[in-house]
Amino acid sequence: MKSRYEAAKNVFIDSVDLDDYIELDSSLTAYQQLEHSIDKPLKMILLFGRPGTGKSILLNRLHNKLKHKREIHYFDTPATNEKEFFHKVFKVLTKKSLPQNTEVNFSALVNYCKDLRGEREIIILLDEAQMYGSEMMEKIRLLSDSRAVKFIVSLHKTDDEDLVAKEHFQSRIWEVIELQNATLPEQAAYIHKKLLKKNLFETANSIKEKHMKLIHKFTQGNYRECNKMMFTIFEICEYYDRHEPSKINYQQVPKRIIEMAALKLGYINV
């Protein structure tokens, strides 16, 4: 027999599937800003934020909403090397594939882009762009200078380094859209909306305001950490539901279970 918590647990499996997308005021604002930026005569746009702030799903959503209206391409996984990357770019630009062992003539590719100016406007979404080195970014800039190709570059912000300040981004980015961790009300709305989307009304109601405050304290409003936390909370609830139902309160998630999940994930040190 399935536990009532199994479905709730699975709601919080971390993914960039658009079926799992939850629209909040902040994500809607970022999306509208991104869509508006595409219409400006910009060469490169930076989507910036800490890991887990929703950059990938925002790019995925942008691609899916515009792919039938614009010439837009989503590079969701960084290329393993420069040759692979420019093979992908060559295919986007020329709509032809090169033999695997052929090198792309970069100067010819730039000139090809210049010839496209005014005829096509190609948008390339680059996720996880912190994986690309300075030499690669310089070549990407040269392609964008043709004004036939516009790049939206998604980058992680880290604690010890502000990537916007890196030399190869300073003069290349024309507009920056920064994603932040969720506020307490936003995270509470995110959790409730994800559960309600799957018709898990009783489970959503079992997470009270005091629980939301505790969850936000542990996860700092990071969506990825929130997903991990909620998955673990419901995983523990599922265990008790199956094996020791007398020890679980179905009306509200016990504080001790939230703390057990925090301990398991390393938010609390013993």
C-alpha positions as CSV (number, residue, x, y, z in Angstrom):
1,M,0.0,0.0,0.0
2,K,1.3,3.4,-1.0
3,S,2.1,6.0,1.7
4,R,0.2,9.2,1.6
5,Y,3.6,10.9,1.6
6,E,5.1,9.2,-1.5
7,A,3.4,11.5,-3.9
8,A,4.3,14.6,-1.8
9,K,8.0,13.4,-1.8
10,N,8.1,13.0,-5.5
11,V,6.7,16.6,-6.1
12,F,10.1,17.9,-4.9
13,I,12.4,15.9,-7.1
14,D,14.7,18.6,-8.4
15,S,14.3,19.1,-12.2
16,V,14.0,21.7,-14.9
17,D,10.9,20.1,-16.3
18,L,8.4,22.8,-17.3
19,D,5.6,20.7,-15.9
20,D,7.1,21.4,-12.5
21,Y,7.5,25.2,-13.1
22,I,5.9,27.4,-10.4
23,E,5.3,31.0,-11.3
24,L,6.0,33.5,-8.6
25,D,6.1,37.3,-8.8
26,S,9.9,37.4,-8.8
27,S,10.2,34.7,-11.5
28,L,7.5,36.4,-13.6
29,T,9.4,39.7,-13.3
30,A,12.7,38.1,-14.3
31,Y,11.1,36.3,-17.3
32,Q,9.5,39.5,-18.5
33,Q,12.8,41.4,-18.1
34,L,14.6,38.6,-20.1
35,E,12.0,38.6,-22.9
36,H,12.1,42.4,-23.1
37,S,15.9,42.3,-23.2
38,I,15.8,40.0,-26.2
39,D,14.0,42.8,-28.2
40,K,16.7,45.3,-27.5
41,P,19.7,45.7,-29.8
42,L,22.0,43.9,-27.3
43,K,24.7,41.5,-28.1
44,M,25.0,39.6,-24.9
45,I,22.7,39.3,-21.9
46,L,23.8,37.9,-18.5
47,L,21.4,35.8,-16.4
48,F,23.1,35.7,-13.1
49,G,22.5,34.1,-9.7
50,R,23.5,31.5,-7.2
51,P,23.1,27.8,-8.0
52,G,19.5,26.8,-7.2
53,T,17.9,30.2,-8.0
54,G,16.0,29.0,-11.1
55,K,18.3,30.1,-14.0
56,S,18.0,26.8,-16.0
57,I,14.2,26.5,-15.7
58,L,13.9,30.2,-16.7
59,L,16.0,29.6,-19.9
60,N,14.0,26.4,-20.6
61,R,10.7,28.3,-20.3
62,L,12.0,31.1,-22.5
63,H,13.1,28.6,-25.2
64,N,9.8,26.7,-25.1
65,K,7.6,29.9,-25.2
66,L,9.6,31.5,-28.1
67,K,10.8,28.5,-30.2
68,H,7.8,28.8,-32.5
69,K,8.1,32.6,-32.9
70,R,11.9,33.2,-32.9
71,E,15.0,31.5,-34.1
72,I,16.1,30.5,-30.6
73,H,18.3,27.6,-29.5
74,Y,19.0,26.3,-26.0
75,F,22.4,24.8,-25.2
76,D,21.4,23.3,-21.8
77,T,24.6,21.3,-21.3
78,P,28.1,22.9,-21.7
79,A,30.1,21.4,-24.5
80,T,33.0,19.2,-23.4
81,N,35.5,21.0,-25.6
82,E,35.7,23.9,-28.0
83,K,35.4,21.7,-31.1
84,E,32.1,20.3,-29.9
85,F,30.8,23.7,-29.1
86,F,31.5,25.2,-32.5
87,H,30.1,22.2,-34.3
88,K,26.8,22.9,-32.5
89,V,27.1,26.6,-33.4
90,F,27.9,25.8,-37.0
91,K,24.8,23.6,-37.2
92,V,22.6,26.4,-35.7
93,L,23.9,29.0,-38.2
94,T,24.2,26.9,-41.4
95,K,21.5,24.3,-40.6
96,K,24.1,21.7,-41.7
97,S,26.2,19.2,-39.8
98,L,30.0,18.9,-40.2
99,P,31.8,15.6,-40.2
100,Q,32.9,14.8,-36.6
101,N,36.6,14.9,-37.4
102,T,36.4,18.3,-39.1
103,E,37.5,21.5,-37.4
104,V,35.4,24.6,-37.7
105,N,37.1,27.6,-39.4
106,F,36.3,30.2,-36.9
107,S,37.2,33.3,-39.1
108,A,34.9,31.9,-41.8
109,L,32.2,31.3,-39.2
110,V,32.4,35.0,-38.0
111,N,32.3,36.2,-41.7
112,Y,29.3,33.9,-42.3
113,C,27.5,35.6,-39.3
114,K,28.3,39.0,-40.7
115,D,26.6,38.0,-44.0
116,L,23.5,37.0,-42.0
117,R,23.1,40.5,-40.4
118,G,19.8,41.9,-41.3
119,E,18.5,38.6,-42.6
120,R,18.3,36.5,-39.5
121,E,18.4,37.2,-35.7
122,I,19.6,34.0,-34.0
123,I,19.3,33.7,-30.2
124,I,21.5,31.2,-28.4
125,L,20.8,30.4,-24.7
126,L,24.0,29.2,-23.0
127,D,23.4,27.5,-19.6
128,E,26.2,26.8,-17.1
129,A,28.4,29.3,-18.9
130,Q,30.9,29.3,-16.0
131,M,32.2,26.1,-17.6
132,Y,33.4,28.0,-20.6
133,G,37.0,29.5,-20.4
134,S,38.0,33.1,-21.2
135,E,39.3,32.1,-24.7
136,M,35.9,30.5,-25.5
137,M,34.0,33.5,-24.2
138,E,36.2,35.8,-26.4
139,K,35.1,33.8,-29.4
140,I,31.5,34.0,-28.4
141,R,31.9,37.7,-28.1
142,L,33.3,37.9,-31.6
143,L,30.3,36.0,-32.9
144,S,27.9,38.3,-31.0
145,D,29.7,41.4,-32.5
146,S,28.3,40.3,-35.9
147,R,24.9,41.3,-34.6
148,A,23.4,38.3,-36.2
149,V,23.7,36.2,-33.1
150,K,22.6,37.2,-29.6
151,F,23.8,35.2,-26.6
152,I,22.0,34.9,-23.3
153,V,24.6,33.7,-20.9
154,S,23.6,32.0,-17.6
155,L,26.3,32.1,-14.9
156,H,26.6,31.0,-11.3
157,K,27.3,33.6,-8.6
158,T,29.6,32.2,-5.9
159,D,30.6,33.3,-2.4
160,D,34.2,34.0,-3.1
161,E,34.0,35.5,-6.6
162,D,31.8,37.9,-8.5
163,L,31.9,36.5,-12.0
164,V,30.6,39.6,-13.5
165,A,33.8,41.3,-12.5
166,K,35.9,38.7,-14.5
167,E,37.9,40.4,-17.2
168,H,36.2,38.5,-20.1
169,F,32.7,39.6,-19.0
170,Q,33.3,43.3,-18.1
171,S,33.0,44.8,-21.5
172,R,31.0,42.1,-23.2
173,I,27.7,42.0,-21.2
174,W,25.2,44.7,-22.1
175,E,22.5,43.8,-19.6
176,V,22.4,41.8,-16.4
177,I,19.4,40.1,-14.9
178,E,20.1,38.7,-11.4
179,L,18.0,36.0,-9.7
180,Q,17.8,36.0,-6.0
181,N,16.9,33.4,-3.4
182,A,13.3,33.4,-2.4
183,T,11.9,35.4,0.5
184,L,9.9,33.6,3.2
185,P,6.5,34.4,1.6
186,E,7.8,33.4,-1.9
187,Q,9.2,30.1,-0.6
188,A,6.0,29.4,1.3
189,A,4.0,30.1,-1.9
190,Y,6.4,27.9,-3.9
191,I,5.9,24.9,-1.5
192,H,2.2,25.2,-1.3
193,K,1.7,25.7,-5.1
194,K,3.8,22.7,-5.9
195,L,1.7,20.5,-3.6
196,L,-1.6,22.0,-4.7
197,K,-0.6,21.5,-8.4
198,K,-0.7,17.8,-7.7
199,N,-4.0,18.1,-5.7
200,L,-2.2,17.3,-2.4
201,F,-4.4,19.7,-0.4
202,E,-4.2,18.0,3.0
203,T,-0.5,17.7,2.8
204,A,-0.2,21.4,1.8
205,N,-2.3,22.4,4.8
206,S,-0.2,20.3,7.1
207,I,2.7,22.7,6.6
208,K,2.0,25.6,8.9
209,E,3.6,29.1,9.0
210,K,5.9,28.1,11.8
211,H,7.2,25.2,9.6
212,M,7.8,27.5,6.7
213,K,9.9,29.8,8.8
214,L,12.0,26.9,10.0
215,I,12.4,25.5,6.4
216,H,13.4,29.0,5.1
217,K,15.9,29.4,7.9
218,F,17.6,26.1,6.9
219,T,17.5,26.6,3.1
220,Q,18.0,30.4,3.0
221,G,15.2,30.5,0.4
222,N,17.3,28.6,-2.2
223,Y,14.9,26.6,-4.5
224,R,17.2,23.7,-5.0
225,E,17.9,23.4,-1.3
226,C,14.2,23.8,-0.6
227,N,13.4,20.9,-2.9
228,K,16.0,18.7,-1.2
229,M,14.6,19.7,2.2
230,M,11.0,19.0,1.3
231,F,11.9,15.7,-0.3
232,T,13.7,14.6,2.8
233,I,10.9,15.8,5.1
234,F,8.4,13.7,3.3
235,E,10.8,10.8,3.0
236,I,11.0,10.7,6.8
237,C,7.2,11.1,7.1
238,E,6.8,8.3,4.6
239,Y,8.9,6.0,6.8
240,Y,6.8,6.8,9.9
241,D,3.6,6.4,8.0
242,R,4.6,2.9,6.9
243,H,6.3,1.7,10.1
244,E,5.3,3.8,13.1
245,P,2.1,5.7,12.2
246,S,1.4,6.4,15.9
247,K,4.4,8.7,16.0
248,I,3.3,11.0,13.2
249,N,0.8,13.8,13.3
250,Y,-1.1,13.9,10.1
251,Q,-2.6,17.4,10.8
252,Q,0.8,19.1,10.8
253,V,4.4,18.1,10.1
254,P,6.2,17.7,13.4
255,K,9.0,20.1,14.1
256,R,11.3,17.2,15.0
257,I,10.9,15.7,11.5
258,I,11.9,19.0,9.9
259,E,15.0,19.1,12.2
260,M,15.7,15.4,11.4
261,A,15.7,16.4,7.7
262,A,18.0,19.4,8.4
263,L,20.3,17.1,10.3
264,K,20.4,14.6,7.5
265,L,21.2,17.3,4.9
266,G,23.9,18.9,7.0
267,Y,22.0,22.1,7.9
268,I,22.4,21.2,11.6
269,N,25.7,20.0,13.0
270,V,25.6,17.5,15.8
